[in-house]
Amino acid sequence: MQSRKKPLNTLIKAVGNNVTITLKNRGQYWGRMTNADMYMNMMLKDAKEYDKNGLVARHGDVFIRGNNVSYISIDPIAPPHS
């Protein structure tokens, strides 16, 4: 019997991949996820911040709290608005 796929397991297995994270305030971050925990808190390396107009800022390491996340895209083809 195949075990069910759980979103949290999928997220933790994606550590090391590029991700695009859309926040509840509609901002977006793109970078390499270096860590994720059971609360969906995530660390991104070489993160870039985007809004509806495009690139806002380039950050080094970013910590994103899971309760601010609206959507996560694992291994996006390109950063948002590129």
Secondary structure as UniProt FT lines:
FT   HELIX           7..13
FT   TURN            14..16
FT   STRAND          18..23
FT   TURN            24..25
FT   STRAND          28..36
FT   TURN            38..39
FT   STRAND          42..51
FT   TURN            52..53
FT   STRAND          54..58
FT   STRAND          62..64
FT   HELIX           66..68
FT   STRAND          69..74
FT   TURN            80..81
//
